[in-house]
Amino acid sequence: MKTYKRIVVLAAIFIFIGCGICNVWAQDDDWGRGGDGERDGDHRVLHIQRTVTTSQIDFPQSLFMYHLLDGANSNGEARALKGTISLKNHSSEFSEVLWVLAYWKGKCPVDDQSLAGANVIWTEIQKNPTQSEDILSVDLHFPNPLPMTGCVGFIFAGGPLVKGAGAVTMSADLNLEYKRSETLTNTVIDLSGEYCFGQNWGCQNATTNENDGFAVPIAMPAGHLMELYGSISDSTFDGTQNFGPLPTGEVWGNTNNFYLLPGGCGKFGINLNSQGFPNPVSLAKLNSWLPNNAIHLESVPMDYPILSLELPGRRLPDR
């Protein structure tokens, strides 16, 4: 027997969750070097090195602001983001952190806790279910540069998910490579979403029916779709009463599909709950809603063998 969880996504996706409440301002005035090792006067590198330790639940948030170029009214383009992020549990309970890199146009905010005026450059979801340090490498290069201004913010949002679980340490050591540009020619489309399978709580929407999926619609402005980038997180099952049970069978996983629907979102655009998130629907019905002119952009299948024995301290794959 094989068990799969599925999600269907429409148009472009970029995961964006989190907001900030702590501001630290810094001026980046270090010139970087070009790819050939020679000094390039138009190439800069912002070094982001931050660590936060917390025992607070309910996703405490920290925002670190950076003044670059000539401020929020100056234009730039992000070329690459490289380095590492880590999530360390000081106890054996489940933890999670959301990372967001964003910029603001017009005026650098003193404290934009809701990120209402922010434009996302990059985001990541990282999880750790064991007493260990989970280190992930970041190595993103954008063939089509992403827009940014001279007002950049880096956000941590997360920590332990269970009260009394103990401290969690979140660390980032990243280099943002960017250049000055004349105009902001590209636009990043934000598609937020977190959907749970195997439990009926804990996400923007959730289902225990393995035959269901979620279709996330987003209306895009007229233009050219240039690239899909970002991250997809498949939640860790830790087998405790707090989260989903360990999967059974031979394989667990999901399928993430991206479609472009010319002319509008159709039935997907009205299958939303009161908060604007898609309701769970059977995969067969979701496929029947796709119009004949739908363009399949990409498929990202994720499936993993189920271990017959989970040894102490050994974690199931979550990505």
Buried (B, 14 or more C-beta within 10 A) or exposed (E): EEBBBBBBBBBBBBBBBBBBEBBEEBEBEEEBEEEEEEEBEEBBBBBBEBEBEBBEBEBBBBBBBBBBBEBBEBBBBBBBBBBEBBBBBBBBBBBBBBBBBBBBBEEBBEEBEEBEEBBBBBBBBBBBBBEBEBEBEBEBEBEEBBBBBBBBBBBBBBBBBBEEBBBBBBBBBBBBBBBBBEEBEBEBBBBBBBBBBBBBEEBBBBBEEBEBBBBBBBEBEEEEEBEBBBBBBBBBBBBBEEBBEBBEEEEBBBBBBBBBBEEEBBBBBEBBEEEEBBEBBEBEEBEEBBEEEBEEBEEBEBBBEBEEEEEEEEBBEBB
